[in-house]
C-alpha cells in the first residue's frame, strides 16, 4: 500500500483523501494516529493509521503567493491544536518550487495547478495526488498587455514576446487560449520568467504581453495600466491538486 508522508506520520492515500477533503476527517485521523502510536509500528496491518515516530508532531504545509484559504483562516491549526499537532507553512512563488520542496522533504503537502505535477513526474518526482480542488471561474488569470499597446487581440500576439512561468498552470492556460485563435505555442515567442521577473519585464516593455494572476491582476486593473486580452474564463481545466510524497 502506498503511503503519504505527513511530517513524522505516514498515512494511506485513501485515509488522507478523506481527511484533507473534509478537514474534520483530517483532524480525526491525526488524533487517531497520536493515540495509537504504540501499536501503529508493531504490525504491517496497521498501515492505515497515522503513525508517529517522534514526540515532535508537526505537519509542514506549503502554499503559494496567490493565497490559500486554509492558511488564511487558520482552519487546520485550530483543528489540530487540541491533538497536540502543530502546523507550519512555507510560501512559494509558484507550483514548481513547491513540488521541488516536497520532493526533497522540506514540506509534507501542498497545492498546485494541473500543470506542475506533470512536469515534476516527467522529471522523476514520486508524487501522490491527495485530493482535487475544483477550478475557479478563471477570472483570476489573464493574458494582458499595457494600456497603450497597439495589440488588440490574442491573434495580434503572433510572433510577439509573451512572458509566463513555464511549467506552471500558466502554461496550460497559454496553450489553450492561443488554440482558440488558431495559434500554436510556437507561433509566439515564449519568455520563461518567474512571475515577479515577468511582471517587471512587462511593465518595462521588454515583453509585449504577460500572463498575470490575482492578486496582482486586480491591482493592475484598478490602476488602469493594462488591458485584458483573454482571461481564463471558459477554459476547461481539471483544477488543482493537493499533493504529497510517496513512501515506498
N, C-alpha and C positions, 0 to 999 in steps of 0.2 A: 504494500500500500504506500503510495506517495504521500509525503507529509510536507507541510509548510513550516518554516522556521519563524517563530514569533518570539523575539528576544531570547529568553532562556527556555522557551517552550517549543514543543513540536505538536502540531495538530493535524489531523487528517483533513484532506481537501473538503470532503462533504461537511464535516463539522464546522470548518471555518467559513464555508459558503453561507450556511445558515446563520452563523454567528455574526459575520460582518454585515450581511444584508439587513439584519434586524437590529444590530447594536445591542439590544437587550439580550439576545441569544449569545452575542459575543461576551457580554459580561458574565452570563451564566456559565459558559464554558470555562472562562478564565477562573472563576470561583471554583468550579469543579476541579480544575487542574491543581489549584492551590491546596485543596482539601485532600486530594488523592495522590499526592506526590509519592508517598511511601509505597504505594502499590503500583504506581504507574511504571516504574522501572523494573519491576520484578518479572513480568512475563510479556512475551510478544503480543499476547492477545489484548493488551491494554493500549494499543497504539491509537485508539480512537479518542483518547482523552488528552488534555493538555498536561504536559509533564514539566516539572521544574527541576533543574539540575543545580540550582544555586539559590541562596537566600535572597539574592537581589532579583526582584521581579519587575522588569521594565519592558514595555512594548515600544519599539522605536519606529515611528511612522514618518513618511515623507509627504510633502505637499508642494504644490507649485505656486509661483508668484501670482497666478490668476486667482488663487484662493481655494479654500476647501471648507465647506460649511461645518463639517465635523470638527475641524480645527478652530474655526472662528467661534463656534458656540461652546467648545469645551465639553461636548457631549460624552466623548469616550472617557475623559478624565473623571467626570462626575460618576460615571457608571462603574469604573474600575477601582476608584479610590477606596471604597469600603472593603474591597477584597485585598487591599494592600499591594495593588499593582499600579506602578507609575507609568506615565506616558511621556515620551519625549518626541519633539517634532523637529524635522530638518527641512529647510526650504530649498527648492531647486528652481532654476530658471525655466526648465522645460522637462519633458519626459525622458529623453536620452540620458542626461546626467543622473536623473533619479534612478533609472534602471542600472546604471553603472554602479551606483552606491549600493543598490540592492544586491547586485551580483557579487560584490566583494564583502558583503555582510555588514556594511555601515548602517543600514536600516533593515527593517523586517518586512515592511509592506508599504506600498504607495500607489497613487493613481496616475494613469497616463491616458492619452487618447488612443485611438485604434492603431496608429501607425508605429510608434516607438517599439512596441513588443515584437513586431515583425522584423525590424532591423536588428534588434537585440538577439532574437532567436537565430537569425541568419548568421550572426557572428558567434554563435555557440553558447549564448547565455541560457541557463536552465531555469526557466520561469514556470510559474503555475498561475493560471487565471483563476482568481478567487471569486470575483463577482463582477458582473457587467453593470455599468452605470448608464442609464438611458441617455441618448443625445439630447441636447438642449434645442432651443429654437434656431440656432445658427446665427443669430443677430450679433453675437459677441465676437465674431471673427469676420474680417473683411479684407479684400484687396483694395488698397487705397492709393490715390495719387494726391499730390499737392493741389490746393485750390486753383492755382494759376497754371496748372499743367494743360497743355494742348490736347492731351489724350482724354477722350470722352467715353470710350468703351473698352471692354476687355480685348476685343479684336485689335484695337489700336496698340496693344502692348506687344504685338508680333515683332520680334527682333529687338525688343527693349529689355532693359535690366530690371528684373523683379527680385527683390530681396526677401528671403524667408529662411526659416531654420529647417534645413533638410533633415529628414528622419523623424520629424515631429508630426503632429496631426495637421500642421500647415501644409505638408507635402500632399497629403490626401486631398485636402481642400483645393490646392492649386491645380492638381491634375484634373479633378472633376469639373472645376469651374471653367478651365480652358477647353475641356472636351465639349462643353455646351456650345461654344462658339467655333467649333471645328479646328481647334488648335491642339497640338501636342506639346508636351513639356519641352521638347527640343526646339519648338518654334519661338521660345523666349530665351533670354539669357538669364539663367538662374544664378543668383548670387547667394551663396550659402553663408549666412551670418547668424550669429547668436542674436536673440531678439533685441537686446539693448543696442548692439552694434548695428543691426539692420535699421533700427529706428533712427540712429544718428546719421547713417549714410543717406537715408531717405530725406530727412529734414535738411541735410546739407546738399541735397540734389545730386549725390553721387550715383544714385539709382533712380529709375523712373517710377517705380511702384514698390509697395511694401505690403506684406501681409501682417496686419495688426490685429490685436485681440484686446478684449477688456482686461483690466480697467483703463488701459491707456487709450484704447479706441474711443471710449466715451469722452475722455478728456480732450482728445484732438477734435472730436466732432463738436463739442461745446465751444472750443476755441475758434472753430470755423476755419481751420487751416488746411483741411483735407476734403476730398470728395470720395465717396464710396462708389467703386465701380461694380462691385458684387460682394454681398455678404454670403455667409454660408447657409442662409435660409433656403430650405428646399433641397439641399444636397443630402442624399441619403447616406447615413453612416451608422455603423453598429454601435456607436457611442464609445465610452471609455471603459477602462478596467482598473480594478484594484488587483495588484499583482504581488505575489510572494515568492520566496525562494523554495526550491525543491531540495529535500534531503533524500539522498539515495539510500 
